[in-house]
Amino acid sequence: MERYEEEEYLACCGSTQFAKEMVKASPFASVQEAVSAARDIWFNKVDVNGWLEAFSAHPQIGQSPSPDHIAAAAQWSKGEQSTALATATSSTLQELSDWNARYRHKFGFIFLICASGRSSAEILAELKKRYPNRPIVEFEIAAQEQMKVTELRLVKLFSSKIKSTSKGNEHATVSVKKAEEDRVSIISGHLTTTIESSSGKASQISTRTRPPITTHVLDVSRGSPAAGVEVCLEIWKGTQPRPLFGEPDVGGWVFQGSSTTDADGRSGQLMNIVDVVNPGIYRISFNTGKYCPSGFFPCVSIVFEIKESQNREHFHVPLLLSPFSFTTYRGS
């Protein structure tokens, strides 16, 4: 079973909180187990400040790491940007620098993307595509990209430890090969956009570490997460294919799960962790009246549809709440 120091996990993800939680959760029997724990810690235990700390640990795309970077993190960062730098021209680098500055001025943190294997043109196009996003939307996307980077680095960390102890040992050589196979499996399972292989058979790699439908609530009036909000998830099972506006829906909704938001505004598990979510119409309801008795809305419900073609996607439905208004959006 592998055990690593806090600084080694800090090289994988620049959040001190993340590194401490990984040490507490270790040792891990495999890299898959470490990645699973890392996802849970990053999305459910690291707070907003921890996310920002991790973002700030990255060099700007197109730039070299600063001298005060952890050595392993600096080396990995150079490798991750190698394709981008190899395909960049002086004009592309200048344009990347200009857009990075615009991005940081708007959002307050650097543009973050899992750059491995991406050309400078691809990265620049993605930066321009994400720039119009609202800050809260972009914050969530950046967190997802950070997790991709963390996963890749955890695989490298585990592989390097096995390689360093395997010289002249046939059994360890087999372990190295297995670790490399694990690496390919994890990367392809996380980064691929293809759900089925060319033969039409579904992939057997499980990539979920949390339910396919999640939510969290932010209190805009206080500028902080909303803790203690009761949340309920239901699916439509009425006689009609879908609920109709103006028609009674008594008995049409079937309970799936409920929870209460934590100190970071995130709900607990609202449904089972499954690779394939049942297509259908879902409703998430928030007991906003109990959270803010003087507010205008006694409760808020959000209805959305998951289609057959989307049954492997992740649906994140945050709620921005103030006493007299609310806003929501669907994050991927």
C-alpha positions, 0 to 999 in steps of 0.5 A: 500500500502506497503512502506519500507525504503532504508535499507530494500531494501538494505537487499534484494539487496546489491546495494545502487542504487537499494535500492534508486530506489525502494524507489522512485518507492514505495509504492507498492500495492502488492509483485508482483508489487514490484518484477516487479519494482525490475526487471526493476530497476535491469536490466535497471537502475542499472549500472555495479558498482551497480551490483558489489556492490550487489555481494560483499554484499553476503557471500561466499557459505559455509561461514557465513555472516560477522558481518557488514551485515544488520541483515535481510540480514544475517538472510536470507542468512543463511536460503538460504544456510541452505540446502547446509550447512546441506548436506555438508561434511568437504571435500565438504566445503573445495572443495567449498572454493578452487573453490570459490577462483579460481572463484574469482581470475578469475572473480573478484567477488564471485560465486553467485547462488540462493542457496535456496533448493540446496545441496552443491554437486549441488552448487559445480557442478554448480560452476565447470560448470560455471567456464570456461565461459568468464567473460562477460558471467559469469557477466550476469549469476551472475546478473540473479542469484542476481535477483532470490535472490532479488525476494525471499527476497522481498517476505519475506520482504512483508510477514514479514510486514504483519505478524507483523501487523496481530496478532488478526486480522482475515482480516490481517490473510487472507492477510497473507495467500494471501501473502504466496500464492503470494510467492509460485506463484512468486517463482514457476513462476520464478524458474520452468523449466517446461513450461506446467503442466502434463495436457498439459495446459500452465501456466497462471503465467506471469514472463516477465518484459522485452521483450523476445529479448534484447541486449546491446553493450560494447565498448571493445576499451574504456572498457565501455558500448557503448551509442548511438548505433542505434539498429533494430530488424527484423523477416524473412517473406520471400518466403523461410522458411529461408534466404539463403546464397548468395541469395537476401533477399529484402523484406524478413525482417519485422521490429519489433522495434528499439531503441538506447542504453543508457549510460549503453549500453542497448537498449530500448524496441525492441518488446512487452513484451509477454509471448510467442515469435513467433518462427522464424528467427530474425535479430538484426542490429547495426548502428556501422558506425554512432557510430564509423565513422572511424571503419571498420564495417559500420553496424553489423547484427546478425541472429538467430533462435528461435524454437517452443520449445524455445518460452518462453525463454529470448534471450539476444544478447550482442555485444562486439565492437571495431573499427576493430572487434566485438564478440557476443554470445547468453545469456539466 
